[in-house]
Amino acid sequence: MAGNKKGPRGAAAAPRASDVCETIVIHRKVVTQARRKMPAEETLLDLADLFKMFSDSTRVKILSALLVSELCVCDLAALVGMTVSAVSHQLRVLRSSKLVKFRREGKIVFYSPADDHVKTIFEQGLSHVCE
């Protein structure tokens, strides 16, 4: 799309004169329609918190691996090149956001995506960045 140039690291470039309105006009009908269809503020805050989980590359690597196979903490640590303690911390963060679940088998704890939504969100995001 023209006018959607990317800056460093994929961030949107600063707006140029052609990227902004030249006059202030409020299109009340569409603004009202959009306002009516927007989720509640608390829901939007929860959604923002969910997307924050994808802002850390370690968590994204962990989720990517778990979409391939259920893995234990030791496997994940070896895979991402971090300590078991560091990976456990990231898994707690992901668990608190309901993105991963775990099951215990004797002394081993295995992690997997919490549900199909995790795969969908991940795949949609990956598709978007690969465009």
N, C-alpha and C positions, 0 to 999 in steps of 0.2 A: 504494500500500500504506500502510496506517495505520502510524504509528510510524517512517516513513522520511523524516522532514522534512529538507529541505536547508537548510544554513546559507549563509553568504556564498560566492559562486563555486561553488556546487554541493556544497560539502563537507558531510559528514554532521554534523548538529547534535549537540551534546553529549548523552549518554544521559540520559534522565529515569528516574525510579523505575519507570515502566511498561515501559521498554525493557530492563531487566535482570532476571535471575532473583532471586527473593526468598530463595532458599536455594541452597546449593551441593549439587548432585547430579551425579555423573559417570555418564553412560550408557555404561558400559564396552563394550557390544556395538557400538554405532555408532562410538564413538571408535576401537576396534580396527579396525573395518571401514574407516573413513576413513584411518587410519594406513597400512593395508596397500595402499590404492589410491593414496596420494599418490606423486607422482614422487620420484625421488632428490633430495637436497638440492642437488647441483650443477645438476641440471636446473631446479629451481625458481629458483636464482640466475641461470641463463642466461635464463630466462623473464622474471624481474624486469628484467634488463638490456635485454631486447628492449622491454619496455613503457616503459622510461626513454626510449627513442628517440622515443616519442610524447608526451613531457612538454614538448617544446619547440615553441612555436607556429610558428617558422620551418620546422622540419623537417616539421611536419604540413602546412604550406602547400606546401612543395616536393613532398612525397609526393602531395598532392591534385592538383597540377598534372601530375605525371608519370603519374598514373592516367588523365589525359585524353589526353596525347600525350607522345611522346619529345621531350625538350627539351635544348638545349645550355645550358652554364653561363651564357652571356650572356643568353639568353632568361629563364632562371630568375631571374637578378639583376634584370632589368627588371620581371619579374612580381611579385616580393616586395619590390621597392624597396630592395635592398641592394647592396653592392659585389660584384663578381665574386669577390674574395678571400674575403669573408664567406660567400658561397654555396658556394664551393669547399670551405671548411672544413666546412660542414654536410654537404655531399655525401660528404666523406671519412668523417665520423662515420657516416652512413647506410650507406656502402659497407662499413665495418668491421663493421657489424651485419648485413650481407648483405641489406639491404632494397632497395638499388639496385645496378644494374650500369651499365657504360658501354661505349661503342664509339667508336672514333676514325674520323673521315672526313676525311682530309687534316689540316687544322689545327683542325678543329672536333671537340669531344668531346660526344657525346650521351648523356644519361642516361635510364634507364627503370626501372620496378620490377623487382626481381630475379626475381620469380616470382609466380604467382597467389595465393600466401599473403598477400602484401603487400596486394593488393586486398581479399581476404577480411577480414583484420584491420582494415583501414581502414573498410570498409563496415560491419562489425559494430559497431565503436566509434562510428561516426557514427550508426548506427541507435539505439544505446543512449542517446547523449546527446540525440537528438531525440525520445525517448519522452515 
